[in-house]
């Protein structure tokens, strides 16, 4: 039987192109408004800060550029570009450690892992971390095998970008360091300058954000601590981390079911992992193990989606335990099982994005009348003053959505809390004025310490997908700059 790879690189690129179109373009054409995490990222990114109250800045910058350049399609396309780059890195690593046939299986298998399909509808820091994580693993393997300066320097650059994406990237760094430290032959590399120059590059890339953290009292860590405490309050020190591991297993269930359908339940379909695959097991599993151990030791809570970037080696780990003759024998069945699964999942995704409001008979985040609402609010603002509307405050989802939809765009103060928008101080609010929004009644509208509002009103906008529902009512209060008072 031929030993040619069942999926060539060309075939893989076709697969990624189809993924880009079905998951990256069509959802953007179906939504009325952007998902919650995307709105938040775009609103952060347009401020071009070195940090934000929840996360490091890199994903926000990138999603803002894509949304600004392409519109609503941009963030969906960006998300699938991240998945595509992740799969290409996995393919490359699989070809280095295993062979092209197992590498092809390792890539296709990931499309049966929950993290690589459904959650990628909504671009966020977890999705942004996935290609950087996969590329760092590839470069780490190249660096440890060849010791070239360029690989260590590129690894340092990517590690800095990883830390600028999400702090949990440190779990991968810890796993890689332990891999070096625990292997006598590799430990010698720690005496050479290449790895430490890579560390210097990583620190140089991360330094601006570190300075921002110091200047803002490590604001994201306060947020993370609060979320972790909230999670820990609902689960024990031991059960919470174990639940995290159980959820990670459940997220692999589609892949395991597809393997069963393709006949991989027979013992002959499996073997002891091939030589050299210990790297895959260590780097593929250790970040999750360290996360669990850290949670057990500190008592901190865990979030299931933290695992999203940790499992890009799952397919290669399984591939290392499948005999080549079995893989070739069952490839046709595997291909059809995955093809039907992805077609069904794609149809369900498009129905979910395009019609979930009607199906649930309830407005969703992606079904908000963002443009109509922004236009109505701007019109009412302009009835009172000719000054531009540059600041919007109030309910964090509402304020951020309106701010990025206005033309020209405005800055947002989520939850009317200036601590969450450090680029906005009281002086700027007084100079530019502000519109405070809410879908509920404020008992005290002076949340911004500006005194009584100069104007107020209410807009009612119909839901675009549920016109028979009661319209969206938004109460607003406005403070205008002193220079604009009485202009109309």
C-alpha positions as semicolon CSV with decimal commas, in nm:
position;residue;x (nm);y (nm);z (nm)
1;X;0,000;0,000;0,000
2;X;0,127;0,347;-0,081
3;X;0,304;0,537;0,194
4;X;0,204;0,876;0,057
5;X;0,060;1,113;0,313
6;X;-0,323;1,094;0,319
7;X;-0,338;1,474;0,337
8;X;-0,075;1,674;0,154
9;X;0,012;2,029;0,256
10;X;-0,198;2,144;-0,038
11;X;-0,495;1,948;0,092
12;X;-0,444;2,094;0,437
13;X;-0,444;2,446;0,294
14;X;-0,773;2,372;0,116
15;X;-0,918;2,254;0,447
16;X;-0,806;2,576;0,616
17;X;-0,951;2,785;0,333
18;X;-1,291;2,618;0,375
19;X;-1,267;2,677;0,750
20;X;-1,194;3,046;0,691
21;X;-1,495;3,090;0,466
22;X;-1,751;2,891;0,665
23;X;-1,645;3,000;1,014
24;X;-1,463;3,325;0,940
25;X;-1,673;3,505;0,679
26;X;-2,033;3,382;0,692
27;X;-2,093;3,449;1,067
28;X;-1,982;3,809;1,022
29;X;-2,242;3,854;0,752
30;X;-2,519;3,714;0,973
31;X;-2,476;3,910;1,298
32;X;-2,649;4,237;1,381
33;X;-2,394;4,325;1,651
34;X;-2,063;4,182;1,761
35;X;-2,022;3,929;2,046
36;X;-1,945;4,051;2,398
37;X;-1,572;3,971;2,406
38;X;-1,523;4,119;2,060
39;X;-1,696;4,445;2,154
40;X;-1,479;4,469;2,461
41;X;-1,164;4,397;2,262
42;X;-1,242;4,654;1,994
43;X;-1,324;4,920;2,254
44;X;-0,996;4,851;2,434
45;X;-0,793;4,835;2,114
46;X;-0,902;5,173;1,984
47;X;-0,748;5,333;2,294
48;X;-0,401;5,190;2,214
49;X;-0,295;5,133;2,574
50;X;-0,018;4,907;2,703
51;X;-0,270;4,729;2,925
52;X;-0,636;4,701;3,020
53;X;-0,812;4,617;3,342
54;X;-0,868;4,251;3,252
55;X;-0,588;4,147;3,018
56;X;-0,264;4,237;2,838
57;X;-0,308;4,446;2,522
58;X;-0,205;4,248;2,211
59;X;-0,538;4,077;2,122
60;X;-0,726;4,406;2,166
61;X;-0,495;4,588;1,927
62;X;-0,525;4,320;1,661
63;X;-0,903;4,273;1,678
64;X;-0,952;4,649;1,662
65;X;-0,744;4,667;1,342
66;X;-0,941;4,383;1,180
67;X;-1,277;4,531;1,281
68;X;-1,175;4,880;1,169
69;X;-1,050;4,753;0,831
70;X;-1,317;4,494;0,745
71;X;-1,612;4,567;0,970
72;X;-1,813;4,296;1,146
73;X;-1,651;4,021;0,940
74;X;-1,305;4,120;1,064
75;X;-1,310;3,965;1,414
76;X;-1,462;3,639;1,286
77;X;-1,200;3,617;1,014
78;X;-0,923;3,694;1,263
79;X;-1,041;3,413;1,488
80;X;-1,019;3,157;1,209
81;X;-0,681;3,289;1,096
82;X;-0,562;3,211;1,449
83;X;-0,698;2,856;1,421
84;X;-0,543;2,813;1,077
85;X;-0,200;2,928;1,195
86;X;-0,227;2,694;1,493
87;X;-0,299;2,397;1,269
88;X;-0,010;2,484;1,037
89;X;0,230;2,491;1,334
90;X;0,095;2,155;1,451
91;X;0,145;2,013;1,101
92;X;0,505;2,135;1,096
93;X;0,581;1,992;1,440
94;X;0,414;1,662;1,351
95;X;0,627;1,629;1,040
96;X;0,938;1,688;1,251
97;X;0,854;1,447;1,532
98;X;0,644;1,180;1,358
99;X;0,577;1,169;0,984
100;X;0,347;1,340;0,734
101;X;0,070;1,085;0,768
102;X;0,051;1,110;1,145
103;X;0,092;1,488;1,123
104;X;-0,209;1,502;0,891
105;X;-0,412;1,298;1,138
106;X;-0,293;1,522;1,424
107;X;-0,421;1,830;1,244
108;X;-0,755;1,679;1,144
109;X;-0,809;1,537;1,491
110;X;-0,799;1,886;1,642
111;X;-1,113;1,976;1,451
112;X;-1,287;1,725;1,676
113;X;-1,176;1,912;1,990
114;X;-1,433;2,160;2,119
115;X;-1,184;2,446;2,160
116;X;-1,104;2,449;1,787
117;X;-1,459;2,493;1,660
118;X;-1,754;2,630;1,854
119;X;-1,583;2,880;2,090
120;X;-1,388;3,030;1,800
121;X;-1,701;3,211;1,683
122;X;-1,608;3,473;1,942
123;X;-1,254;3,607;1,918
124;X;-1,099;3,658;2,260
125;X;-0,769;3,622;2,442
126;X;-0,798;3,243;2,455
127;X;-0,828;3,218;2,076
128;X;-0,551;3,475;2,028
129;X;-0,320;3,268;2,246
130;X;-0,359;2,948;2,043
131;X;-0,130;3,021;1,743
132;X;0,135;3,185;1,963
133;X;0,132;2,882;2,194
134;X;0,162;2,637;1,904
135;X;0,436;2,839;1,731
136;X;0,631;2,867;2,058
137;X;0,621;2,488;2,102
138;X;0,748;2,442;1,745
139;X;1,030;2,692;1,795
140;X;1,121;2,539;2,131
141;X;1,160;2,199;1,968
142;X;1,373;2,346;1,691
143;X;1,584;2,539;1,941
144;X;1,651;2,237;2,161
145;X;1,730;2,014;1,864
146;X;1,959;2,251;1,674
147;X;2,063;2,519;1,924
148;X;2,050;2,792;1,660
149;X;2,053;3,153;1,773
150;X;1,767;3,247;1,544
151;X;1,534;2,987;1,696
152;X;1,606;3,099;2,053
153;X;1,562;3,465;1,962
154;X;1,236;3,397;1,779
155;X;1,119;3,189;2,074
156;X;1,195;3,484;2,303
157;X;0,999;3,717;2,075
158;X;0,699;3,482;2,062
159;X;0,713;3,428;2,438
160;X;0,699;3,802;2,492
161;X;0,399;3,823;2,259
162;X;0,243;3,529;2,443
163;X;0,269;3,715;2,774
164;X;0,124;4,024;2,603
165;X;-0,171;3,804;2,503
166;X;-0,257;3,629;2,829
167;X;-0,069;3,570;3,153
168;X;-0,149;3,198;3,153
169;X;0,119;3,163;2,883
170;X;0,357;3,133;3,176
171;X;0,235;2,774;3,220
172;X;0,387;2,683;2,884
173;X;0,711;2,862;2,976
174;X;0,725;2,664;3,300
175;X;0,669;2,335;3,116
176;X;0,944;2,417;2,866
177;X;1,189;2,514;3,141
178;X;1,120;2,192;3,330
179;X;1,176;1,993;3,009
180;X;1,522;2,147;2,984
181;X;1,605;2,123;3,352
182;X;1,504;1,758;3,398
183;X;1,692;1,617;3,096
184;X;2,068;1,588;3,155
185;X;2,157;1,623;2,787
186;X;1,935;1,929;2,743
187;X;2,030;2,083;3,077
188;X;2,368;2,175;2,928
189;X;2,187;2,428;2,707
190;X;2,112;2,637;3,016
191;X;2,486;2,706;3,038
192;X;2,490;2,854;2,688
193;X;2,400;3,216;2,604
194;X;2,131;3,140;2,342
195;X;1,843;3,057;2,580
196;X;1,921;3,354;2,803
197;X;1,933;3,595;2,510
198;X;1,589;3,462;2,422
199;X;1,479;3,540;2,777
200;X;1,614;3,895;2,739
201;X;1,415;3,939;2,416
202;X;1,102;3,812;2,594
203;X;1,152;4,058;2,881
204;X;1,216;4,345;2,641
205;X;0,889;4,275;2,459
206;X;0,699;4,245;2,788
207;X;0,865;4,545;2,957
208;X;0,624;4,820;2,837
209;X;0,330;4,624;2,974
210;X;0,515;4,558;3,298
211;X;0,572;4,932;3,341
212;X;0,202;4,987;3,273
213;X;0,115;4,729;3,540
214;X;0,334;4,907;3,794
215;X;0,183;5,244;3,708
216;X;-0,173;5,108;3,743
217;X;-0,130;4,903;4,061
218;X;-0,140;4,570;3,873
219;X;-0,506;4,626;3,785
220;X;-0,555;4,304;3,581
221;X;-0,434;4,093;3,872
222;X;-0,696;4,250;4,098
223;X;-0,958;4,156;3,840
224;X;-0,819;3,802;3,803
225;X;-0,803;3,761;4,180
226;X;-1,167;3,864;4,213
227;X;-1,277;3,617;3,943
228;X;-1,064;3,343;4,091
229;X;-1,209;3,410;4,436
230;X;-1,561;3,397;4,294
231;X;-1,485;3,062;4,131
232;X;-1,316;2,929;4,446
233;X;-1,617;3,029;4,656
234;X;-1,837;2,787;4,463
235;X;-1,602;2,488;4,465
236;X;-1,353;2,326;4,703
237;X;-0,975;2,349;4,676
238;X;-0,964;1,993;4,539
239;X;-1,287;1,952;4,345
240;X;-1,243;2,274;4,144
241;X;-0,912;2,169;3,979
242;X;-1,040;1,815;3,925
243;X;-1,350;1,958;3,759
244;X;-1,119;2,161;3,534
245;X;-0,949;1,840;3,419
246;X;-1,283;1,662;3,372
247;X;-1,413;1,946;3,154
248;X;-1,097;1,930;2,942
249;X;-1,169;1,560;2,884
250;X;-1,531;1,633;2,796
251;X;-1,410;1,893;2,543
252;X;-1,229;1,606;2,368
253;X;-1,540;1,386;2,352
254;X;-1,633;1,471;1,990
255;X;-1,286;1,358;1,881
256;X;-1,310;1,036;2,083
257;X;-1,656;0,959;1,945
258;X;-1,536;1,013;1,588
259;X;-1,250;0,771;1,651
260;X;-1,497;0,512;1,781
261;X;-1,713;0,558;1,471
262;X;-1,405;0,505;1,254
263;X;-1,338;0,173;1,432
264;X;-1,058;0,274;1,665
265;X;-1,211;0,090;1,957
266;X;-1,017;-0,225;1,872
267;X;-0,694;-0,287;2,071
268;X;-0,499;-0,351;1,750
269;X;-0,556;0,011;1,650
270;X;-0,327;0,132;1,925
271;X;0,036;0,087;2,015
272;X;0,299;0,213;2,256
273;X;0,388;0,574;2,162
274;X;0,654;0,595;1,893
275;X;1,009;0,687;1,985
276;X;1,063;1,059;2,038
277;X;0,700;1,135;2,128
278;X;0,780;1,204;2,496
279;X;0,819;1,570;2,399
280;X;0,457;1,574;2,281
281;X;0,329;1,422;2,603
282;X;0,531;1,654;2,824
283;X;0,458;1,985;2,651
284;X;0,106;1,877;2,561
285;X;0,001;1,777;2,913
286;X;0,225;1,957;3,161
287;X;0,066;2,308;3,132
288;X;-0,272;2,164;3,238
289;X;-0,106;1,966;3,517
290;X;0,073;2,277;3,643
291;X;-0,252;2,474;3,629
292;X;-0,425;2,212;3,843
293;X;-0,137;2,185;4,090
294;X;-0,120;2,563;4,121
295;X;-0,494;2,583;4,192
296;X;-0,472;2,306;4,453
297;X;-0,177;2,465;4,630
298;X;-0,306;2,822;4,631
299;X;-0,678;2,752;4,654
300;X;-0,739;2,973;4,350
301;X;-1,035;2,902;4,126
302;X;-1,001;2,780;3,768
303;X;-1,184;2,862;3,447
304;X;-1,257;2,589;3,196
305;X;-1,164;2,801;2,892
306;X;-0,812;2,848;3,027
307;X;-0,743;2,513;2,865
308;X;-0,814;2,637;2,511
309;X;-0,450;2,689;2,400
310;X;-0,314;2,392;2,596
311;X;-0,445;2,114;2,373
312;X;-0,303;2,181;2,028
313;X;-0,090;1,867;2,063
314;X;-0,383;1,635;2,144
315;X;-0,406;1,505;1,788
316;X;-0,032;1,440;1,761
317;X;-0,032;1,259;2,097
318;X;-0,302;1,024;1,968
319;X;-0,126;0,992;1,633
320;X;0,190;0,873;1,806
321;X;-0,008;0,576;1,942
322;X;-0,164;0,465;1,611
323;X;0,024;0,217;1,389
324;X;0,079;0,355;1,040
325;X;-0,083;0,056;0,871
326;X;-0,399;0,107;1,079
327;X;-0,406;0,478;0,999
328;X;-0,377;0,407;0,626
329;X;-0,635;0,130;0,645
330;X;-0,893;0,345;0,822
331;X;-0,816;0,681;0,669
332;X;-1,111;0,675;0,428
333;X;-1,356;0,612;0,714
334;X;-1,187;0,876;0,928
335;X;-1,207;1,135;0,652
336;X;-1,579;1,080;0,599
337;X;-1,654;1,080;0,970
338;X;-1,480;1,414;1,018
339;X;-1,627;1,560;0,698
340;X;-1,985;1,481;0,803
341;X;-1,918;1,603;1,157
342;X;-1,776;1,935;1,037
343;X;-2,059;1,985;0,788
344;X;-2,319;1,924;1,059
345;X;-2,135;2,148;1,304
346;X;-2,102;2,422;1,042
347;X;-2,475;2,416;0,968
348;X;-2,557;2,428;1,340
349;X;-2,316;2,718;1,386
350;X;-2,474;2,921;1,106
351;X;-2,824;2,850;1,239
352;X;-2,711;2,949;1,588
353;X;-2,550;3,275;1,473
354;X;-2,821;3,373;1,228
355;X;-3,140;3,253;1,397
356;X;-3,083;3,192;1,768
357;X;-3,294;3,496;1,861
358;X;-3,593;3,355;1,675
359;X;-3,529;3,001;1,798
360;X;-3,509;3,108;2,164
361;X;-3,757;3,394;2,116
362;X;-3,513;3,609;2,310
363;X;-3,266;3,879;2,198
364;X;-2,902;3,767;2,199
365;X;-2,579;3,968;2,217
366;X;-2,532;3,939;1,842
367;X;-2,887;4,052;1,776
368;X;-2,873;4,399;1,932
369;X;-2,967;4,701;1,720
370;X;-2,627;4,862;1,770
371;X;-2,629;5,101;1,473
372;X;-2,990;5,215;1,520
373;X;-2,930;5,268;1,892
374;X;-2,609;5,467;1,837
375;X;-2,778;5,684;1,572
376;X;-3,076;5,755;1,799
377;X;-2,859;5,850;2,095
378;X;-2,637;6,073;1,884
379;X;-2,943;6,245;1,740
380;X;-3,077;6,323;2,087
381;X;-2,736;6,447;2,202
382;X;-2,718;6,681;1,902
383;X;-3,060;6,823;1,985
384;X;-2,906;6,971;2,301
385;X;-2,556;7,065;2,191
386;X;-2,339;7,098;1,884
387;X;-2,039;6,954;2,070
388;X;-1,938;6,604;1,953
389;X;-2,025;6,301;2,162
390;X;-1,683;6,172;2,265
391;X;-1,746;5,984;2,591
392;X;-2,007;5,721;2,674
393;X;-2,049;5,565;3,018
394;X;-2,284;5,320;3,186
395;X;-2,362;4,948;3,169
396;X;-2,037;4,803;3,036
397;X;-2,186;4,610;2,741
398;X;-2,413;4,893;2,641
399;X;-2,155;5,171;2,674
400;X;-1,884;4,980;2,487
401;X;-2,117;4,875;2,205
402;X;-2,245;5,228;2,149
403;X;-1,896;5,380;2,175
404;X;-1,752;5,168;1,893
405;X;-2,063;5,209;1,674
406;X;-2,085;5,589;1,687
407;X;-1,938;5,782;1,397
408;X;-1,690;5,916;1,484
409;X;-1,621;5,663;1,755
410;X;-1,624;5,754;2,122
411;X;-1,437;5,633;2,428
412;X;-1,625;5,426;2,685
413;X;-1,627;5,421;3,064
414;X;-1,762;5,074;3,151
415;X;-1,995;5,064;3,451
416;X;-1,929;5,441;3,480
417;X;-1,613;5,347;3,669
418;X;-1,311;5,556;3,566
419;X;-1,079;5,299;3,729
420;X;-1,173;5,058;3,450
421;X;-1,079;5,317;3,186
422;X;-0,753;5,471;3,314
423;X;-0,719;5,682;2,998
424;X;-1,024;5,880;3,110
425;X;-0,991;6,109;3,411
426;X;-1,228;6,362;3,565
427;X;-1,064;6,647;3,376
428;X;-1,127;6,478;3,041
429;X;-1,487;6,407;3,136
430;X;-1,538;6,773;3,225
431;X;-1,370;6,892;2,906
432;X;-1,552;6,660;2,663
433;X;-1,879;6,589;2,839
434;X;-2,029;6,243;2,868
435;X;-2,349;6,047;2,803
436;X;-2,445;5,795;3,071
437;X;-2,655;5,500;2,947
438;X;-2,862;5,241;3,123
439;X;-3,137;4,992;3,051
440;X;-3,251;5,026;3,414
441;X;-3,341;5,318;3,638
442;X;-3,053;5,484;3,819
443;X;-3,135;5,579;4,177
444;X;-2,831;5,808;4,173
445;X;-2,716;5,927;3,833
446;X;-2,420;6,119;3,973
447;X;-2,187;5,820;3,948
448;X;-1,924;6,029;3,770
449;X;-1,910;6,307;4,033
450;X;-2,033;6,572;3,792
451;X;-2,340;6,698;3,973
452;X;-2,686;6,705;3,821
453;X;-2,701;6,614;3,450
454;X;-2,762;6,889;3,196
455;X;-2,998;6,679;2,991
456;X;-3,167;6,341;2,986
457;X;-3,398;6,135;2,776
458;X;-3,499;5,792;2,658
459;X;-3,474;5,611;2,328
460;X;-3,669;5,305;2,221
461;X;-3,532;5,093;1,938
462;X;-3,694;4,781;1,795
463;X;-3,512;4,450;1,795
464;X;-3,406;4,375;1,434
465;X;-3,472;4,001;1,458
466;X;-3,770;4,017;1,695
467;X;-3,972;4,321;1,585
468;X;-4,282;4,195;1,768
469;X;-4,100;4,217;2,104
470;X;-4,112;4,522;2,322
471;X;-3,843;4,758;2,196
472;X;-3,509;4,814;2,365
473;X;-3,545;5,105;2,607
474;X;-3,232;5,298;2,701
475;X;-3,239;5,581;2,952
476;X;-2,964;5,839;2,913
477;X;-2,823;6,135;3,107
478;X;-2,584;6,389;2,961
479;X;-2,324;6,632;3,090
480;X;-2,185;6,873;2,834
481;X;-1,862;7,076;2,852
482;X;-1,889;7,429;2,991
483;X;-1,796;7,571;2,653
484;X;-2,100;7,401;2,498
485;X;-2,364;7,492;2,750
486;X;-2,638;7,699;2,592
487;X;-2,506;7,641;2,241
488;X;-2,855;7,541;2,132
